[in-house]
Amino acid sequence: CGLSTTTVPIYVAELAPSDLRGTLVSLEILFIVLGQTVAGALNALLASLNLSYWRLSMGLAAFPAICLGLIFYFLLPESPRWLIAKRGNIQAATHALKMTRQNDIENELQCIIQDAQSRQKDMPLSCALWFGPDSSAGLRRSMALGIAIMMLQQLAAINTIMYYSTIILIRVGFSEMSA
């Protein structure tokens, strides 16, 4: 779960047109939450029908993962940005853009090439970039905000609460069937 929640938004952001990036990444997060909600409702339904076999629950959860992971994985194009930045393969990047776009491929390809060239000039990243005399306050503020959000997520223990939610609900008085 951790790897997919990191790589999928990056892949979607790299592949999506610039005007849709934020929307598509947000939808990916929304679908994760909806999937967890549907899984909980389905498990509650199975429990109410006395069909709470763990094998059935696991099988139902594994089915979309297997379909998406094993079948569709091979149909996904590589990111045009990655193809240009890491391999320098403009032809493959053009093909990947044609698979995901209807128009304006050449303009976006030129933007990706220029971005990759400017990033190569600015490398390597170092502590001086973040904290040196030439670093911007906005960059430091963004970095501090990102670190604070990650720390808050860990300190709030939402992952622990999600993992142990059934046990917590049972201990506060819900029946085993309701939890």
N, C-alpha and C positions, 0 to 999 in steps of 0.2 A: 504494500500500500504506500509506503514512504517513497519508494522509487518512482512509482507512477504519479504521485501527487507533485513530484518535482519535475519529471521529464515531460509529462503531457502538456502542462501549461507552456513550457518553453517551446515544445514542438508546435503547438497550436499558434503561439505568438510569432514564431519564425515563418510559418506557412501561410498565415492569414494576411489578407490585404490590410494595409495600415489603418483604414477607417473602421475595420471590424475587429481588430486585435483585442481590445479591452472587453468588448461584448462577448466574444467567443471564449476568452479565458474565464470570464465571470460565469458563463453558462456551464463550463466544464465543472467548476466548483459547485454550482447549483445542482447539476446532475449527480454529483457524488452524494450530496446531502439527500436528494430525492431518492437515490438508490438505497441509502441507509434507511430511510423512512419506509420505503416499499418492502425492504427486507424485514424490518421489524414488524410491519403489518402482516406480511406473509407468514412469519413465524408465529405471530399471535393467532392467525387463522388456523394454521396447522395444529397449534396447541388446543384451540377450542374444539377442533374436530377430532381430538385425540390422535392426531397424525404427527405428533411432535417428535418424529424420529430424526435423530441428528443426521443420519445419512441423507434423508430427503432434503433437509435444510441445506446441508453442505452441497448436495448435488445441484439444487436450484441456484445456489450462489456461484458454483463453479461453471455452470453452463455458459452464461454470458462472458465470463472471463476467458474460457477456453475458445469460444467463438471469436471474440475480439482479439485475443492474444495470439492464437495460433493460426487463424485463418486470415484475418484482415491485416495482420502485421506485414505479411508479404506483399500486400497490395498498396501499402502506404509509400508515397514517394519520399526520398530523402529531402531534407530542408535545402532549398536553393542557397540560403546564406551559408550553411555548413559546406555545401559542395564547392562554393567559391572560396570561402575563407580557408578551409582546410585542404582541399584537393586542387583548387584552382581550375575546376572543370566547369567551364562556362556552358558548354553544350549540354551537359547533364542538368545543370541548373535551369537552363532554358526549357528543357523537357519537363522538369518538375513544375515549373511555373505554368506551362501549357496544360498540365494535368489538373491544376487547381484554379486557373484563371480563364476568363472569357476574352479579356482585352487588356490593352496597355502593358503587355509583357515586356516589351523593349525598354520602356521608361523605368519600370520597376527593376529590371535586370541591371540597368545602368546605376540606379541608386544603390543596389546591393553591392555592385563592384566598387563604387566610390567609397561606400561605408567600410568594406573589407580593406581597401587600400589605406584609408585613414586610420583604421584600427591597427594595422601593421606598423605604421609610423609611430603611433602612441605607445606601443608595447616597449618594455614589459611593465606590468602593473607593479607597484611597490608601495611600501608604507608612505613614501614621500608624496605619492599621488593623493593619499587620503589625509595625511596630517602635515605635510610639508608647507613651506611658506607660500607656495604657488597654488595650493589646493583651495577650492572654493568652499565657502560656508554652506552653500546649498548641498554640496556633495557630502560634507560631514554631517549635516543635519539629516539627510536621507539615510545615511549609513547608521546613525544613532537611532533613528526611528525604526529601521528594519531590525536592528539588534534588540531594541526594547520590545517590539511586537513579538519576536521569537521567544524572548525571555518570559513575557507575560503569558504566552501560550503554554509554555512548560510549567510555569509557576501556578497557573490556574488549574493544571492537572486535568484538562478536558479529555485527553487520551485515556487517562486512568478511569475517569468517570464513565466514559463510553464503554471501556472494556469490562468494568465491573458493574455496569448499570443494573443488570438483573439481580445480582447479589445485594446491591444497595437497596433496590426496591423491595426485595423480600425482607430485608432487615428492618425497614421502616414500616412494615405491616401489610404490604400487598401479598396476596396469595401467590403461590408458585405459578399458577396458570396465568394470572394477570401480569406478573412481572415479565 
